[in-house]
Amino acid sequence: METNSNNIIFCQAEIPYENQGDLVINKILLMQLRKYGRLIVNDRKVPAWYCKQLELTDEEKASTYQRKFPILIVLWGLKTLFNLNKNVYLMLRPGHFYGEKIVLSKK
């Protein structure tokens, strides 16, 4: 199956790294998503060994771009306004999110 170069797929790579099951799931997910478009994976704050296990190319790593991951999504989204043949997708990972937590409390 050829890759649809008109699709840009943004993905998160931040998960609990010690969980080998999550690694396998993400590796298979990325392998399948490559069939449908160009990947840009948020590899910032992700160990290099983990990126290597996911078989990410430099072109697929968000860290190789000068902009932060959310800005990349917005910029690619804006490009699609001028090229209706292109599509941008944001792949949210299953389960709960990891990273900094924001707690709301009443005072």
Secondary structure, DSSP 4 states (H G I P E B T S, - for coil): ----TTEEEEEE--S-TT-HHHHHHHHHHHHHHTTTSEEEEE-TTS-HHHHHHTT--GGGBGGGSSS-HHHHHHHHHHHHHH-TT-EEEEEPPSS---S--------
